[in-house]
Amino acid sequence: MENQRSETVISFDQVRKRYRNYEALKGVTLDIFRGEFVGLLGPNGAGKTTLVEILEGLKQPDSGSVTVLGKNWAQDTPFLRRRLCGVLQETLFINKLRVEETLNLFGSFYGCPRRRTGEVMELVELTARRRTFVEGLSGGERQRLALGVAILNEPEIMILDEPTTGLDPRIRHDTWDILRRLNQEKGATMILTSHYMEEAEYLCGRICIMNQGEILTQGSMTQLLKKHCDGEVVECRTAQPQRLEAIRKHAQVLEYNVNEKEGRVSMLIVNASSFISYLLAFTQKEGVEIGELVVRKKTLDDLFMSLAGRGFHE
């Protein structure tokens, strides 16, 4: 498995893309290895979509190079089309076709045997709905059908563009479990773009955070939080947040933010367990009543907001 992980299947080398006066990508360099599940995160306009469209061969970079499985789109389009697939936020199907008929139709484009349809329906948990017309499927079932279509020809690389947007939490988690199984059991290399931080935390072994056409940082969740977000968050609510101002001078306090409208004070603390006793003693001495006290580890949400230039408390 270690050797497999060291095999580069996608390589971006100093990729640049400009739209008139807007530079969408500013020399992005990134290698993705076989079997990885990589998340591309960033605010709108960060360059994620442009990078993915170049990977899919839908756009050409202005400069730099992209190789996929050692090939490029200019010379090896038929080869790459059979080995890459994409799952979008929404896929249009023929409403009057049944689930099984839809998969058979798309399977015929790849020359897949009919037995492959049954295997795929089982993988995406649609076997019980095989005779249901597409128009009768729920939103989550339609997205599972789109996933089924994408994996019919057993692609080596899957590009997931916000695949669970609009799905309710239960269906979203079901979809995550299917994606994780495809990655771990089938060895597919997966690239995810998402605005759900929880989704990236659950699925991705490596996360790349982009902003303004550049990769700001990358690594596993553990690596990123240790590098950028060491410490713990202490949040408290009080009707007198201004009376806690003196606490910000304490040596343990790395960041201090106040939301006076909500009566909330948020602090980044070196060691929360030793700080709490000081906080409680301080509030008792000053006569400040605390309505709510929360201690938690920092999350990918905190990291994302911090790197995007906004306070962790937001």
C-alpha positions in Angstrom: 0.0 0.0 0.0 2.9 2.4 0.8 4.2 1.9 -2.8 0.8 2.6 -4.2 0.5 5.8 -2.1 3.9 7.1 -3.6 2.7 6.7 -7.2 1.8 10.1 -8.6 -1.4 9.9 -10.7 -2.1 13.7 -11.1 0.5 16.4 -11.3 -0.1 20.1 -11.6 3.2 22.0 -12.3 3.1 25.9 -12.0 -0.4 26.0 -13.5 -1.7 29.5 -14.3 -5.1 30.6 -15.7 -6.3 34.1 -16.3 -9.7 35.5 -17.3 -9.2 39.0 -18.7 -8.0 41.0 -15.7 -8.6 38.2 -13.2 -5.9 35.6 -12.4 -7.8 32.5 -11.3 -4.7 30.3 -10.8 -1.3 31.8 -9.8 1.2 29.0 -10.5 -0.4 26.0 -8.6 1.8 23.0 -8.1 0.3 19.9 -6.6 0.8 16.2 -6.8 -1.9 13.7 -6.0 -1.0 10.0 -5.3 -2.9 6.8 -6.2 -5.6 5.9 -3.7 -5.6 9.3 -2.0 -8.8 11.2 -1.0 -7.9 14.8 -1.4 -10.1 17.8 -0.5 -9.9 21.1 -2.2 -11.4 23.8 0.1 -11.6 27.5 -0.3 -14.1 30.4 -0.5 -15.9 31.2 -3.7 -13.3 32.5 -6.3 -10.4 30.6 -4.7 -9.7 28.8 -7.9 -11.0 25.3 -7.0 -13.4 25.0 -9.9 -10.9 26.3 -12.5 -8.3 23.8 -11.2 -10.8 20.9 -11.4 -12.0 22.0 -14.9 -8.4 21.9 -16.1 -8.0 18.5 -14.5 -11.1 17.3 -16.4 -9.8 18.7 -19.7 -12.6 21.2 -20.0 -10.2 24.1 -19.9 -6.6 24.6 -20.9 -4.0 26.4 -18.6 -2.4 29.5 -19.9 1.0 28.2 -18.7 2.3 25.3 -16.7 1.5 21.6 -17.3 -1.0 19.0 -16.1 -0.4 15.2 -16.4 -2.9 12.6 -15.4 -1.8 9.0 -15.2 1.3 10.1 -17.1 -0.8 11.4 -20.0 -2.2 14.8 -21.1 -5.6 15.9 -22.6 -4.0 17.3 -25.8 -2.8 13.9 -26.9 -4.5 11.2 -24.9 -8.2 12.3 -24.6 -9.8 8.8 -25.3 -7.5 7.1 -22.8 -8.3 9.7 -20.0 -12.0 9.8 -20.6 -12.2 6.1 -19.7 -10.3 6.6 -16.5 -11.7 9.8 -15.1 -15.3 10.5 -14.0 -17.1 13.4 -12.4 -19.9 13.6 -9.9 -21.6 17.0 -9.9 -24.0 18.8 -7.6 -26.9 17.8 -9.9 -27.1 15.5 -12.9 -29.9 15.4 -15.4 -31.4 12.1 -16.4 -34.3 10.9 -18.5 -37.2 10.9 -16.1 -39.2 8.2 -17.9 -36.3 5.7 -17.7 -36.1 3.3 -14.7 -33.0 3.1 -12.5 -31.8 -0.1 -14.1 -32.5 1.1 -17.6 -30.5 4.3 -16.9 -27.5 2.4 -15.7 -27.8 -0.1 -18.7 -27.9 2.9 -21.1 -24.8 4.5 -19.7 -23.1 1.2 -19.3 -23.5 0.6 -23.0 -21.5 3.7 -23.7 -18.5 2.0 -22.0 -19.2 -1.5 -23.3 -20.0 -2.7 -19.8 -21.7 -6.1 -19.4 -25.2 -6.1 -18.0 -24.0 -7.8 -14.8 -22.1 -4.6 -14.0 -25.5 -2.8 -13.6 -26.4 -5.1 -10.8 -23.0 -4.7 -9.1 -23.3 -0.9 -9.2 -26.9 -0.8 -7.9 -25.7 -2.9 -4.9 -22.7 -0.6 -4.3 -24.9 2.6 -4.3 -27.7 0.9 -2.5 -30.3 1.2 -5.2 -31.1 -2.4 -5.8 -34.5 -2.1 -4.2 -35.3 0.8 -6.5 -34.2 -0.8 -9.7 -37.7 -0.7 -11.3 -38.4 2.9 -10.2 -38.7 5.6 -12.7 -36.0 8.4 -12.3 -38.8 11.0 -11.8 -39.9 9.0 -8.7 -36.5 9.1 -7.0 -35.8 11.4 -4.0 -32.9 13.9 -4.2 -30.6 11.6 -2.3 -31.5 8.6 -4.6 -30.9 10.7 -7.7 -27.4 11.6 -6.4 -26.7 7.9 -5.7 -27.8 7.2 -9.2 -25.3 9.8 -10.5 -22.6 8.2 -8.4 -23.6 4.8 -9.9 -23.3 6.1 -13.5 -19.9 7.6 -12.6 -18.4 4.3 -11.4 -19.9 2.0 -14.1 -16.5 1.7 -15.9 -14.6 1.5 -12.6 -12.6 4.8 -13.1 -9.2 5.2 -11.5 -9.9 8.9 -10.7 -13.1 10.4 -9.4 -13.7 14.1 -9.2 -16.5 15.0 -6.8 -17.7 18.6 -7.2 -19.8 19.4 -4.1 -21.6 16.0 -4.4 -23.9 16.3 -1.4 -25.1 19.9 -1.7 -28.8 20.2 -0.8 -29.0 16.7 0.7 -30.3 16.2 4.2 -27.8 15.2 6.9 -28.8 11.5 7.0 -28.6 11.1 3.2 -25.3 13.1 3.2 -23.8 10.7 5.6 -25.0 7.7 3.6 -23.3 9.1 0.5 -20.1 9.7 2.5 -20.1 6.1 3.5 -20.4 4.9 -0.1 -17.6 7.3 -1.2 -15.3 6.1 1.5 -16.0 2.5 0.7 -15.2 3.1 -3.0 -11.9 4.8 -2.0 -10.8 2.2 0.6 -12.1 -1.0 -1.0 -11.8 -0.2 -4.7 -8.7 2.0 -4.5 -10.1 4.9 -6.5 -8.2 8.2 -6.3 -10.7 10.9 -5.3 -10.7 14.7 -5.4 -13.4 16.5 -3.6 -14.5 20.2 -3.7 -16.9 21.1 -0.9 -18.1 23.9 1.3 -19.0 21.4 4.1 -16.0 21.3 6.4 -17.4 18.3 8.2 -17.5 16.5 4.8 -13.8 17.1 4.2 -12.9 16.1 7.7 -14.8 12.8 7.4 -13.6 11.8 3.9 -10.3 13.3 3.1 -6.8 12.0 4.1 -5.3 15.3 2.8 -6.8 18.7 2.6 -5.6 21.6 0.4 -6.9 25.0 1.3 -7.0 27.5 -1.6 -7.5 31.2 -1.7 -7.1 33.8 -4.5 -5.6 31.2 -7.0 -3.0 29.7 -4.6 -2.7 26.8 -2.3 -2.3 28.3 1.2 -1.6 25.1 3.0 -2.1 21.4 2.8 -1.8 18.3 4.9 -3.9 15.9 7.0 -6.3 17.3 9.5 -3.9 16.5 12.4 -1.0 18.2 10.6 -3.0 21.3 9.7 -4.5 21.8 13.1 -1.1 21.3 14.8 0.5 23.7 12.4 -2.1 26.5 12.3 -4.5 25.9 15.1 -2.7 24.7 18.2 -4.6 25.4 21.3 -8.2 25.1 22.5 -11.3 27.3 22.3 -13.1 28.6 25.4 -16.4 30.3 24.7 -18.6 31.9 27.4 -21.8 33.9 27.3 -22.6 36.7 29.7 -24.7 39.8 29.9 -21.5 41.8 30.8 -18.9 40.7 28.2 -17.0 44.0 28.6 -16.2 43.1 32.2 -14.1 40.1 31.0 -11.7 42.4 29.0 -8.9 42.1 31.6 -8.6 38.3 30.9 -7.1 39.0 27.4 -3.8 39.9 29.2 -3.5 36.4 30.7 -0.4 34.5 29.3 -2.6 31.6 28.3 -4.8 33.7 25.9 -3.6 33.5 22.3 -6.7 35.2 20.7 -9.6 37.1 22.3 -12.8 38.1 20.5 -16.0 39.6 21.7 -19.5 39.6 20.2 -21.3 42.1 22.3 -24.6 41.7 20.5 -24.7 38.0 21.5 -22.9 38.5 24.8 -20.3 36.0 23.7 -16.5 36.0 24.5 -14.3 33.5 22.5 -10.7 32.8 23.5 -8.0 30.6 22.0 -6.2 29.2 25.0 -2.9 27.3 25.2 -4.2 24.8 27.8 -7.9 25.1 28.6 -7.9 22.7 31.6 -5.5 24.9 33.6 -7.1 28.2 32.4 -10.7 27.3 33.4 -10.0 27.5 37.1 -8.5 31.0 36.7 -11.5 32.1 34.6 -14.0 30.9 37.2 -12.1 32.5 40.0 -11.9 35.8 38.0 -15.7 35.9 37.2 -16.6 35.1 40.9 -14.3 37.9 42.1 -15.7 40.4 39.6 -19.3 39.3 40.1 -19.7 38.3 36.4 -22.4 35.7 35.8 -21.6 33.2 33.2 -24.7 31.8 31.4 -22.9 29.2 29.2 -19.3 27.9 29.1 -18.0 25.7 26.3 -14.5 24.2 25.9 -13.6 22.5 22.6 -10.8 21.6 20.3 -10.3 23.7 17.2 -11.9 22.4 14.0 -11.4 22.6 10.3 -14.0 25.4 10.3 -11.7 27.4 12.7 -8.7 26.8 10.5 -10.6 27.7 7.3 -11.8 31.0 8.7 -8.5 31.8 10.2 -6.6 31.2 6.9 -9.3 33.2 5.0 -8.4 36.2 7.1 -11.4 36.0 9.6 -11.3 35.4 13.3 -11.7 31.8 14.6 -14.7 32.9 16.6 -16.8 33.5 13.4 
